[in-house]
Amino acid sequence: MGRTRLVVAGVVVAISGTLVGGRMLLTRQAAIARRRIGKPLGEDSLDADRVWRRSFEGEPIELVLLGDSLAAGLGAAKRKQTLGGRLARGLGQRMHRAVRLRTVAIVGSESPDLDRQIDALPAEARVHVAVIVVGGNDVTHRLPVSASASHLHAAIGRLRERGAEVVVGTCPDLGALRAVPQPLRRLASSMSRRLAAFQAETAQQAGAEPVDLRRAVGPLFFDEPEAMFSMDRFHPSPLGYRRTAEALLPAVCRAAQTALSSPRQQEQRQTGQR
């Protein structure tokens, strides 16, 4: 029995030492990644909020973007290259309607920040389609997946209460970030995939349509990093935003069609015309 206890104690010490050493290694690698990425793009995204496709007749489709820097469009060189600008232009072209874009996404946001972003919407603002893209910062800041999912569920519920149809772009695969050294990159990849799976399930349960960005555009970011990432090797380039918007656009169009045909939205339009 004494020998068994000694063996068990030795295993515990070995495992503890491995865990501590692993944490120290990951902490060092995280510092390396932060230095490599830096903030060459700053923290302010371009303001793309406006009415797009004005030449089309009728009341504009109201499109809102929520989430983090990807939703805000950090890394785009022009307003039309942001995720919001591309979605608004594409939606207007397919629906033959003008689209009013409103972006409340903020660089650096995590899922708990969605509540404040919804609060930032004017109470009287009509919302036909809301697009949420968030999760990368949840992973890098090690927010529990259950907490991320809970905040996402609550945000979708609030938006649907306002009459909006919601599309959720799930967390991208952070394994594509070559500026992040191994094994931290593998860990980030695993964590981001797990979060994306939870986000997809949460979105469906809350009545939103999820779009798996890892499957839809992830391979492009892995295979063509020089073209798909911006100069900081973390945020999408104009091409990266174009491909991401193309992946989201079919779901956004379906959401717009549903919203515009719903009795609630028709009643709101009639009230607004009186």
C-alpha positions in Angstrom: 0.0 0.0 0.0 2.9 2.4 0.8 4.5 1.8 -2.5 1.2 2.4 -4.3 0.8 5.7 -2.6 4.3 6.7 -3.5 3.6 5.8 -7.2 0.3 7.7 -7.2 2.0 10.7 -5.6 4.8 10.6 -8.2 2.3 10.5 -11.0 0.4 13.5 -9.5 3.6 15.5 -9.2 4.6 14.6 -12.8 1.2 15.6 -14.2 1.2 18.8 -12.1 4.6 19.7 -13.4 3.5 19.0 -17.0 0.4 21.2 -16.6 2.4 24.1 -15.1 5.0 23.8 -17.8 2.4 23.6 -20.5 0.7 26.7 -19.1 4.0 28.6 -19.0 4.7 27.6 -22.6 1.3 28.7 -23.8 1.6 32.0 -22.0 5.0 32.6 -23.7 3.6 31.7 -27.1 0.6 34.0 -26.6 3.0 36.8 -25.9 4.9 36.0 -29.0 1.7 36.0 -31.0 0.6 39.4 -29.7 4.0 40.8 -30.6 3.8 39.4 -34.1 0.3 40.6 -34.8 0.5 43.9 -33.1 -2.1 46.6 -34.1 -1.0 47.9 -37.5 -4.7 48.4 -38.4 -5.5 50.3 -35.2 -8.8 49.6 -33.5 -11.2 51.7 -35.6 -13.0 50.1 -38.5 -14.4 52.0 -41.5 -17.9 53.5 -41.1 -19.9 51.8 -43.8 -23.3 52.7 -42.4 -25.5 54.2 -45.1 -28.2 53.2 -47.5 -26.8 51.0 -50.2 -28.3 50.4 -53.7 -30.3 53.6 -53.5 -31.4 53.2 -57.1 -33.9 50.5 -56.2 -37.4 51.7 -55.2 -39.3 50.9 -52.0 -38.5 51.1 -48.4 -34.9 49.9 -47.6 -34.3 46.6 -46.0 -32.9 47.2 -42.5 -29.7 45.2 -42.0 -27.8 45.3 -38.6 -24.3 43.8 -38.0 -23.3 42.8 -34.4 -20.2 41.2 -33.0 -16.5 41.7 -33.1 -13.8 43.2 -35.5 -14.8 40.8 -38.3 -18.4 42.0 -38.2 -17.1 45.6 -37.9 -14.9 45.2 -41.0 -11.5 45.9 -39.6 -8.9 45.3 -42.3 -11.0 46.5 -45.2 -9.5 49.4 -47.2 -12.8 50.8 -48.4 -16.4 51.0 -47.0 -17.7 48.7 -49.7 -15.1 46.1 -48.8 -16.2 45.7 -45.2 -18.4 42.7 -44.3 -21.4 45.0 -43.8 -20.8 46.9 -47.0 -20.5 43.7 -49.0 -23.6 42.1 -47.4 -25.6 45.2 -48.0 -24.6 45.5 -51.6 -25.2 41.8 -52.3 -28.5 41.7 -50.5 -29.8 44.8 -52.3 -28.7 43.4 -55.7 -30.4 40.0 -55.1 -33.6 41.5 -53.5 -33.8 44.5 -55.8 -34.2 46.7 -52.8 -32.2 49.4 -51.1 -30.5 48.3 -47.9 -29.9 50.5 -44.9 -26.8 49.2 -43.0 -26.4 49.8 -39.3 -23.2 48.5 -37.7 -23.1 48.2 -33.9 -20.3 45.6 -33.9 -17.2 46.8 -32.0 -13.6 45.8 -32.5 -12.4 43.6 -29.6 -15.9 42.5 -28.6 -16.8 39.2 -27.0 -20.2 37.5 -26.7 -21.1 39.2 -23.4 -20.8 42.5 -25.3 -23.7 41.7 -27.6 -26.2 42.9 -25.0 -24.7 46.4 -25.0 -24.6 46.4 -28.8 -28.3 45.7 -28.9 -28.9 48.5 -26.3 -27.1 50.8 -28.7 -29.9 50.4 -31.3 -32.5 53.1 -31.2 -35.7 51.8 -29.6 -37.7 52.8 -32.7 -35.2 51.3 -35.2 -36.8 48.6 -37.3 -34.6 45.6 -37.9 -35.3 43.1 -40.7 -32.1 41.1 -40.6 -29.4 40.9 -37.9 -26.1 39.3 -38.6 -24.0 38.2 -35.7 -20.3 37.3 -36.1 -18.5 36.8 -32.7 -16.3 34.3 -30.9 -12.7 34.8 -31.8 -12.1 37.0 -28.7 -14.0 34.6 -26.6 -11.4 32.0 -27.5 -8.3 34.2 -27.0 -9.7 35.4 -23.7 -10.7 31.9 -22.6 -14.3 32.6 -22.0 -16.2 29.4 -21.1 -18.1 28.0 -24.0 -21.3 27.8 -21.9 -21.1 31.5 -21.2 -20.6 32.4 -24.8 -23.5 30.3 -25.8 -25.7 31.8 -23.1 -25.0 35.3 -24.2 -25.5 34.4 -27.9 -28.9 32.8 -27.1 -30.0 35.9 -25.2 -29.0 38.2 -28.0 -30.8 36.2 -30.6 -33.9 36.3 -28.4 -33.8 40.0 -28.0 -33.4 40.6 -31.7 -36.2 38.3 -32.6 -38.4 40.1 -30.1 -37.8 43.2 -32.3 -39.1 41.3 -35.3 -35.6 40.5 -36.8 -34.5 37.4 -38.6 -31.1 36.5 -37.3 -28.1 34.9 -39.1 -25.1 33.8 -37.0 -21.6 33.4 -38.6 -19.9 30.9 -36.3 -16.4 31.3 -34.9 -13.7 31.0 -37.6 -11.0 28.3 -37.2 -8.2 30.1 -35.4 -5.8 27.4 -36.6 -5.4 29.4 -39.7 -3.5 32.1 -37.8 0.1 31.4 -38.8 1.4 34.2 -36.6 0.4 32.0 -33.6 3.1 29.4 -32.9 2.5 25.8 -32.2 1.2 24.2 -30.0 -0.9 27.2 -29.1 -2.3 27.3 -32.6 -3.6 23.7 -32.4 -5.2 24.5 -29.1 -6.8 27.7 -30.5 -8.1 25.7 -33.4 -9.6 23.0 -31.2 -11.2 25.6 -28.9 -12.6 27.7 -31.8 -14.1 24.6 -33.5 -15.8 23.6 -30.2 -17.2 27.1 -29.8 -18.4 27.1 -33.4 -20.3 23.9 -32.8 -22.0 25.3 -29.7 -22.8 28.5 -31.5 -24.5 26.6 -34.4 -26.6 24.5 -31.9 -27.5 27.6 -29.9 -28.5 29.5 -33.0 -30.8 26.8 -34.2 -32.4 26.4 -30.8 -33.0 30.2 -30.6 -34.5 30.4 -34.0 -31.6 31.8 -36.0 -29.8 30.4 -39.0 -26.1 29.5 -38.4 -23.5 29.6 -41.1 -20.4 27.5 -40.5 -17.6 29.8 -41.5 -14.9 27.2 -40.8 -16.3 24.9 -43.5 -17.4 27.7 -45.8 -14.3 29.8 -46.0 -11.8 28.2 -43.6 -9.9 26.2 -46.2 -9.3 29.5 -48.2 -7.7 31.1 -45.2 -5.5 28.0 -44.6 -4.5 27.6 -48.2 -4.1 31.3 -49.3 -3.2 33.2 -46.1 -1.3 35.9 -48.0 -4.4 36.8 -50.0 -7.1 36.2 -47.4 -5.5 38.0 -44.4 -4.8 41.7 -44.0 -1.3 43.0 -43.1 -1.7 42.0 -39.4 -2.2 38.4 -40.4 -5.1 38.2 -38.1 -8.0 40.1 -39.7 -9.4 39.4 -43.2 -8.2 41.3 -46.2 -10.7 42.8 -48.7 -10.7 39.4 -50.4 -11.2 37.6 -47.1 -14.2 39.8 -46.4 -15.5 39.1 -49.9 -15.4 35.4 -49.5 -16.9 35.6 -46.0 -19.8 37.7 -47.3 -20.4 35.3 -50.1 -20.7 32.5 -47.5 -23.2 34.5 -45.4 -25.2 36.1 -48.2 -27.6 33.2 -49.1 -28.7 32.9 -45.4 -29.0 36.7 -45.2 -31.2 36.7 -48.3 -33.4 34.0 -46.9 -33.7 35.9 -43.6 -34.7 39.1 -45.5 -37.4 37.2 -47.5 -38.8 35.8 -44.3 -38.8 39.1 -42.5 -40.4 41.0 -45.3 -43.2 38.5 -45.7 -44.0 38.2 -42.0 -47.3 39.7 -40.8 -45.5 41.6 -38.1 -43.2 43.4 -40.5 -46.1 44.1 -42.9 -48.0 45.7 -40.0 -45.0 47.8 -39.1 -44.6 49.0 -42.6 -48.3 50.0 -42.9 -48.1 51.8 -39.6 -45.1 53.7 -40.7 -46.8 54.8 -43.9 -49.8 56.3 -42.1 
